[in-house]
Amino acid sequence: MRRADRLFNIIAIMRAARRPVTAATLAAELEVAPRTIYRDIATLQARHVPIEGAAGIGYVLRAGFDLPPLMFTTEEAEAIAVGARLLRRTGDPALQTAANRVLSKVMGVVGDTLHAYLADPRFFVSDHGARVPATADLVAVRRAIRDARKLRITYADGQGRDTARTIWLIGVAYYVQATLVYAWCELRADYRHFRADRITAFAVLAECYPIEERERMAGWLASRQEAAAMPI
């Protein structure tokens, strides 16, 4: 990897991190020695990139720093092309449309070689995936998650029995077989997940759930994601 690319990647990694990043972590990610990272950090600081921290503790990038224009390696361009096309399997047409717009924007800033990879990738992504929900509006669901709005639904279980629920939305999980909505269910007084294709009635309420609940629920979702990522 060219040093310029490595410096760019250090900024990108630190910008995405939620906590201080150690030189050892950066070194493992970029496949170089920690001493190389120390030199790179010093170079970036000398160029007035607002990096704070110290060896052995970790480094953070102060908020508000803008990355330079987009630069991608060939593998990164291929990842964008495949990832964007995988969205056709989520059963969320709005995300599919947004992915196409992202590809168009990226193709507008990359060179001719990478433009070819994005426009005509050598990888096939099948259309098979989750069905588009007949009733649940996934755009409205994602908006309600951002706004912490409650949702009133009628939900059919595996036996076709309907129950009316008021739920506090947490997140959406896209699987090949189905799209799941994670939420706190007032009826069950517990966390539940709902298949989007089994929601038979749907309304976003004006009422928001308490702001202090948002962090607790986000923590629950993060713990679920960490557990799913753990090896069996």
C-alpha positions in Angstrom: 0.0 0.0 0.0 1.3 3.5 -0.9 2.1 5.7 2.1 -0.4 8.3 0.8 -3.2 5.6 0.8 -2.2 4.5 4.3 -2.4 8.0 5.6 -5.8 8.4 4.1 -6.9 5.1 5.6 -5.7 6.1 9.0 -7.9 9.2 8.9 -10.9 7.1 7.6 -10.5 4.5 10.4 -10.2 7.1 13.1 -13.1 9.1 11.8 -15.3 6.1 11.9 -14.2 4.9 15.4 -16.3 5.6 18.5 -13.4 5.4 20.9 -9.6 6.0 20.8 -7.8 3.7 18.4 -4.4 2.3 19.4 -1.4 2.1 17.1 -1.6 -1.7 17.4 -5.2 -1.7 16.1 -4.3 0.5 13.2 -1.2 -1.6 12.4 -3.2 -4.8 12.3 -5.8 -3.2 10.1 -3.3 -1.8 7.6 -0.8 -4.7 7.9 2.2 -2.7 8.9 4.3 -2.4 12.1 3.1 -0.2 15.0 6.3 1.9 14.6 5.1 2.7 11.0 1.8 3.9 12.5 3.6 6.1 15.0 5.6 7.8 12.2 2.4 8.2 10.1 0.5 9.8 13.0 3.4 12.2 13.5 3.3 13.1 9.8 -0.4 13.7 9.9 -0.1 15.9 13.0 2.6 17.9 11.3 0.2 18.5 8.5 -2.3 19.9 10.9 -4.7 17.0 11.0 -6.3 17.3 14.4 -5.3 14.0 15.9 -5.0 13.8 19.7 -3.7 11.0 21.9 -0.5 9.2 22.8 1.3 5.9 22.3 -0.2 3.1 24.5 -3.4 5.0 25.1 -4.8 5.5 21.6 -5.6 8.3 19.2 -8.8 10.2 18.3 -9.6 12.5 15.4 -11.3 15.7 16.5 -14.9 16.1 15.1 -15.3 18.4 12.1 -12.3 17.3 10.1 -13.1 16.8 6.5 -11.6 14.0 4.4 -10.0 14.8 1.1 -11.7 13.8 -2.2 -12.7 10.2 -2.5 -10.0 7.7 -3.4 -10.5 4.0 -3.8 -8.4 1.0 -4.5 -9.6 -1.6 -7.0 -10.8 -3.9 -4.2 -12.7 -1.1 -2.5 -14.4 -0.2 -5.8 -15.4 -3.8 -6.2 -16.7 -3.9 -2.7 -18.9 -0.8 -3.4 -20.2 -2.4 -6.6 -21.1 -5.7 -5.0 -22.4 -4.2 -1.8 -24.7 -1.8 -3.7 -26.1 -4.6 -5.8 -26.7 -6.8 -2.7 -29.3 -4.3 -1.5 -31.6 -5.6 -4.2 -32.0 -8.6 -1.9 -33.3 -6.7 1.1 -36.8 -6.2 0.0 -36.4 -2.4 0.6 -36.9 -0.7 -2.8 -36.0 2.8 -1.4 -32.6 1.5 -0.3 -32.1 -0.1 -3.7 -32.8 3.2 -5.4 -30.5 5.0 -3.0 -27.7 2.5 -3.7 -28.0 3.2 -7.4 -27.6 7.0 -6.7 -24.6 6.2 -4.5 -23.0 4.3 -7.4 -23.7 7.2 -9.8 -22.1 9.7 -7.4 -19.0 7.5 -6.8 -18.6 6.9 -10.5 -18.5 10.7 -11.0 -15.3 11.1 -8.8 -13.2 8.0 -9.6 -10.8 7.5 -12.5 -11.6 5.7 -15.7 -10.3 2.3 -14.6 -12.3 2.2 -11.4 -15.3 3.6 -13.3 -15.3 0.5 -15.4 -15.3 -1.8 -12.3 -18.3 0.1 -10.9 -20.2 0.3 -14.2 -19.6 -3.3 -15.3 -18.5 -5.4 -12.3 -17.2 -9.0 -12.9 -19.4 -10.3 -10.1 -23.0 -11.4 -10.2 -25.5 -10.8 -7.4 -28.7 -12.7 -7.6 -32.1 -11.0 -7.2 -33.3 -13.7 -4.8 -34.0 -12.3 -1.3 -36.6 -11.0 1.1 -39.9 -10.1 -0.3 -41.1 -6.4 -0.4 -43.6 -6.1 2.4 -47.1 -5.6 1.2 -48.1 -3.3 4.1 -45.2 -2.1 6.1 -43.5 1.0 4.6 -39.8 0.4 5.3 -39.0 4.1 4.5 -41.4 5.2 7.2 -40.0 2.6 9.6 -36.5 3.9 9.1 -37.7 7.4 9.5 -39.5 6.5 12.7 -36.4 4.9 14.1 -34.5 8.1 13.5 -37.2 10.2 15.2 -37.9 7.7 18.0 -41.6 7.5 17.1 -43.9 4.8 18.2 -45.6 2.5 15.7 -49.0 1.0 15.9 -49.2 -2.3 14.0 -51.4 -5.4 13.5 -49.1 -8.4 13.4 -49.9 -11.9 12.2 -47.9 -14.7 13.8 -46.8 -18.0 12.2 -50.3 -19.4 12.6 -52.0 -16.4 11.1 -53.4 -15.0 14.4 -53.5 -11.2 14.5 -52.6 -9.0 17.5 -52.6 -5.3 17.8 -49.3 -3.9 19.1 -47.7 -0.6 19.9 -44.0 -0.9 19.5 -41.0 1.3 20.1 -38.7 0.9 17.1 -35.0 0.1 17.5 -33.7 -1.1 14.2 -34.1 -3.1 11.0 -32.3 -6.4 10.2 -32.1 -7.5 6.6 -31.8 -11.2 6.1 -32.1 -13.2 2.8 -35.3 -14.8 3.9 -37.0 -11.8 5.6 -36.7 -8.3 6.9 -37.0 -8.0 10.6 -38.1 -5.0 12.7 -36.6 -4.9 16.2 -38.6 -3.1 18.8 -39.8 -2.9 22.4 -43.4 -4.3 22.5 -45.8 -2.6 24.9 -48.1 -5.6 24.8 -45.4 -8.1 25.8 -43.4 -5.6 27.9 -40.3 -7.0 26.3 -38.1 -6.8 23.2 -39.4 -8.5 20.2 -38.6 -8.8 16.5 -41.3 -8.7 13.8 -41.2 -9.9 10.3 -42.0 -7.0 8.0 -44.0 -9.2 5.7 -46.3 -10.2 8.6 -47.3 -6.7 9.5 -50.9 -6.4 8.2 -51.7 -2.9 9.4 -49.3 0.0 10.0 -49.4 3.5 11.4 -46.6 5.9 12.7 -47.8 7.6 15.8 -47.2 11.2 16.8 -46.0 10.0 20.2 -42.3 9.5 20.8 -40.9 7.2 23.3 -38.8 8.7 26.2 -35.4 9.9 25.1 -33.6 8.1 28.0 -34.9 4.8 26.5 -33.2 5.3 23.2 -29.7 4.7 24.7 -30.8 1.6 26.6 -32.5 0.2 23.6 -29.5 1.0 21.4 -27.3 -0.9 23.9 -29.6 -3.9 23.7 -29.4 -3.9 19.9 -25.6 -3.6 20.1 -25.4 -6.6 22.4 -27.5 -8.6 20.0 -25.2 -7.7 17.2 -22.1 -8.6 19.2 -23.6 -11.9 20.2 -24.4 -12.7 16.5 -20.9 -12.0 15.5 -19.3 -14.3 18.1 -18.0 -17.6 16.8 -20.0 -20.7 17.9 
